[in-house]
Amino acid sequence: MFLTLAACGGGSGGGPVTGAAALREPVACVPYARARSGIELYGDAGTWWEAASGRYARGAAPRPGSVLVLRPAGRMRDGHVAVVSRVLSAREIRVDHANWASGGAKGRIALDQPVVDVSPRNDWSLVRVWYPPVRDYGVTAYPAAGFVHGGQAVAAR
């Protein structure tokens, strides 16, 4: 099965998508994650980990409301971000995210979708993500940077 993920870049040709508009389809993963999490980061999804440094807490453990940051890899050249909706176990979470498909599903919002940690050290550095069109996990394991935790922004130093 060939899967081409839609780009999860931070912008669109018509300017930024903000507020309630970010919660309507079609939408890219970045404006959706920003609207759902309250984390005010901009740019392509793959830049969120570094952009959060010094601004938001980051870590390897998921928490509800945190943003999972997937690094750019293969056909997913802009990375991807998804908001943790539930933590089920040390190796399984559910996420809400947008634009995790291609074709007719491009730009769609998917709620409570499974993500599993497949990293050898159980550190969430490699994940597999549920792919609704096939009703199973996709065949690709994606490198993850970690989780950006919302709430109070880290004080400037």
C-alpha positions as CSV (number, residue, x, y, z in Angstrom):
1,M,0.0,0.0,0.0
2,F,1.4,3.4,-1.0
3,L,0.7,6.3,1.3
4,T,1.4,9.9,0.6
5,L,0.8,12.1,3.5
6,A,-0.4,15.5,2.9
7,A,2.0,18.2,3.9
8,C,1.7,19.5,7.4
9,G,3.3,22.8,6.8
10,G,2.6,25.8,9.0
11,G,1.1,28.0,6.4
12,S,-1.3,28.1,3.5
13,G,-1.3,30.3,0.5
14,G,-4.1,32.4,1.9
15,G,-2.5,33.3,5.2
16,P,-2.6,31.6,8.6
17,V,-5.6,29.6,9.7
18,T,-6.5,30.6,13.3
19,G,-9.2,30.2,15.9
20,A,-12.3,28.3,15.1
21,A,-11.4,28.1,11.5
22,A,-8.5,25.8,12.5
23,L,-11.1,23.3,13.7
24,R,-12.9,23.1,10.4
25,E,-12.0,20.9,7.5
26,P,-10.0,21.0,5.4
27,V,-7.1,21.9,7.7
28,A,-3.4,21.1,8.1
29,C,-2.0,19.5,11.2
30,V,-0.3,22.7,12.5
31,P,-3.2,25.1,12.8
32,Y,-5.3,22.3,14.1
33,A,-2.8,21.3,16.9
34,R,-2.3,24.9,17.8
35,A,-6.0,25.5,18.2
36,R,-6.6,22.3,20.1
37,S,-3.6,22.5,22.5
38,G,-3.2,26.3,23.0
39,I,0.5,25.9,22.2
40,E,1.4,29.0,20.3
41,L,4.1,27.7,18.0
42,Y,4.3,28.4,14.2
43,G,6.1,27.0,11.3
44,D,6.1,23.5,9.8
45,A,5.3,20.6,12.2
46,G,8.8,19.3,12.1
47,T,10.1,22.6,13.6
48,W,7.9,22.5,16.7
49,W,10.3,20.6,18.9
50,E,13.1,23.1,18.5
51,A,10.7,26.0,18.5
52,A,9.3,24.9,21.9
53,S,12.8,24.9,23.5
54,G,12.8,27.5,26.3
55,R,9.1,28.3,25.7
56,Y,7.2,25.2,26.7
57,A,8.1,22.1,28.7
58,R,9.1,19.1,26.5
59,G,9.5,15.5,27.3
60,A,9.5,11.9,26.3
61,A,6.3,11.0,28.2
62,P,2.9,11.7,26.8
63,R,0.2,13.7,28.7
64,P,-3.3,14.5,27.6
65,G,-3.2,17.8,25.8
66,S,0.4,17.5,24.9
67,V,1.5,17.7,21.2
68,L,3.4,14.7,19.7
69,V,5.9,16.0,17.3
70,L,6.9,13.7,14.4
71,R,10.2,14.6,12.6
72,P,10.3,15.0,8.9
73,A,11.0,11.6,7.3
74,G,10.6,10.1,3.8
75,R,7.4,11.4,2.1
76,M,6.4,13.3,5.3
77,R,8.9,16.1,4.5
78,D,7.3,18.7,6.8
79,G,6.8,16.4,9.9
80,H,3.5,16.1,11.7
81,V,1.9,17.2,15.0
82,A,-0.9,15.5,16.9
83,V,-2.6,16.3,20.2
84,V,-2.7,13.6,22.8
85,S,-6.3,12.9,23.7
86,R,-5.7,9.9,26.1
87,V,-2.8,7.9,27.5
88,L,-3.8,4.2,27.6
89,S,-0.5,2.6,28.6
90,A,3.2,3.1,28.6
91,R,3.3,2.4,24.9
92,E,-0.1,3.4,23.6
93,I,-1.9,6.7,23.3
94,R,-4.8,8.2,21.4
95,V,-4.4,11.5,19.4
96,D,-6.6,14.0,17.7
97,H,-5.0,15.3,14.5
98,A,-5.7,16.6,11.0
99,N,-4.4,16.0,7.6
100,W,-3.1,12.4,8.2
101,A,-4.1,11.1,4.8
102,S,-4.1,11.8,1.1
103,G,-6.7,11.8,-1.7
104,G,-10.2,12.5,-0.6
105,A,-9.2,12.3,3.1
106,K,-6.6,15.1,2.8
107,G,-7.3,17.8,5.4
108,R,-9.7,15.7,7.4
109,I,-9.8,15.8,11.2
110,A,-9.4,12.4,12.9
111,L,-10.3,12.0,16.6
112,D,-9.0,9.6,19.2
113,Q,-6.7,7.8,16.8
114,P,-4.3,5.1,18.1
115,V,-0.6,5.7,18.2
116,V,1.8,3.1,19.5
117,D,5.4,3.4,20.6
118,V,7.6,0.9,18.7
119,S,10.9,2.3,19.8
120,P,13.4,-0.3,21.1
121,R,14.0,1.6,24.3
122,N,10.3,2.4,25.0
123,D,11.1,6.1,24.8
124,W,8.5,7.3,22.2
125,S,11.3,8.0,19.6
126,L,9.6,5.8,17.0
127,V,5.9,5.4,16.5
128,R,3.3,3.8,14.3
129,V,0.1,5.8,13.6
130,W,-3.4,4.5,12.9
131,Y,-4.4,5.0,9.3
132,P,-8.2,5.2,9.0
133,P,-8.6,4.3,5.3
134,V,-7.1,0.8,5.9
135,R,-8.5,0.5,9.5
136,D,-5.0,-0.5,10.8
137,Y,-1.7,1.0,11.7
138,G,0.3,2.2,8.7
139,V,3.3,0.2,7.6
140,T,5.8,3.0,8.3
141,A,7.4,3.7,11.7
142,Y,7.9,7.5,12.1
143,P,10.7,9.1,14.1
144,A,9.3,11.2,16.9
145,A,11.0,14.2,18.6
146,G,8.8,13.9,21.8
147,F,5.9,15.7,23.4
148,V,5.5,19.5,23.8
149,H,3.5,20.1,26.9
150,G,1.0,23.0,27.0
151,G,-0.2,25.0,29.8
152,Q,2.0,27.7,31.3
153,A,4.7,28.8,28.9
154,V,8.2,28.6,30.3
155,A,9.4,32.0,31.6
156,A,11.9,33.8,29.5
157,R,15.4,33.8,30.9
